[in-house]
């Protein structure tokens, strides 16, 4: 789940921060995470608390590994 999805759903970053009980500064720090992803636990919380209004997509949180070919 991205910060952009939260801002769209709640209407503003401040309302999104209020939903989680965090400061707006904390929410803005999430924007700096790779892909603008919010923490995984917060994403599952949002999906649960909005009864599916926000969707948790586990594939966004899968670790990506780069395979280097052997010579």
C-alpha angles and dihedrals in degrees: 000000000000132000088242091059090051093048090050093048097045098032097236142028090247093057090047090051090049090052090059095038092240131126119264086244090060090050091051089053089059088061088065093058117103109284091001088275117165117224113289094240091052090050092054090045091052093050091050097044094046090047091236097320085120115039124221109218109193093191089071089062099047113120112249117216125192115223115215116204116242116240 
